[in-house]
Amino acid sequence: MNRETITTLTHAIQLISRLKDTLAITWSDGEQSVFHHIWLRDNAPEGRHPLSGQRLVDVLSYPAEVRPLSADVDQAGQLCVVWWPDEVVSRFDPAWLRENSYNGPAPAEDRWQRTLWDGSGPFDWLDVPAYSEVGERHFQGCYSDMDGLRSRLALLTKG
């Protein structure tokens, strides 16, 4: 059994309730998470860059009223939502939903560890890219996870 399967089993969706402006998910351990339709649509994986997680779609480009036509658990255990009126299909990993549930208790600690340059050594300006060189291609393949990128991202540019 791989790690993804284990994660999915520990965050199994037991029940989905469609409410006026939200989807309520009851988890296999009895806990409940509530997600607003517009939040789910705005955070759907297909609207984000697969490596950086950056939004590719502006929330203002969505239809004025966003609501699910259907919300079910697919064969892989993911939440599958078909959106009205454009019938876009979104699939959410249950572990990601549980981790990003915004109605639960606050995280015990800051999830980001920031490392600042303390000035104790010289800064190598020769290694700093020019402004015109900075872009997605500059970071492509540097870090496979966003935590690695966030903890090291202190972008300085010249020019």
Secondary structure as GFF3:
##gff-version 3
##sequence-region A 1 159
A	DSSP	alpha_helix	3	10	.	.	.	ID=ss1
A	DSSP	beta_strand	13	18	.	.	.	ID=ss2
A	DSSP	beta_strand	22	27	.	.	.	ID=ss3
A	DSSP	beta_strand	32	36	.	.	.	ID=ss4
A	DSSP	alpha_helix	37	42	.	.	.	ID=ss5
A	DSSP	three_ten_helix	45	47	.	.	.	ID=ss6
A	DSSP	three_ten_helix	59	61	.	.	.	ID=ss7
A	DSSP	beta_strand	67	73	.	.	.	ID=ss8
A	DSSP	beta_strand	79	84	.	.	.	ID=ss9
A	DSSP	beta_strand	89	92	.	.	.	ID=ss10
A	DSSP	alpha_helix	94	99	.	.	.	ID=ss11
A	DSSP	three_ten_helix	125	127	.	.	.	ID=ss12
A	DSSP	three_ten_helix	131	133	.	.	.	ID=ss13
A	DSSP	alpha_helix	136	139	.	.	.	ID=ss14
A	DSSP	alpha_helix	146	152	.	.	.	ID=ss15
###
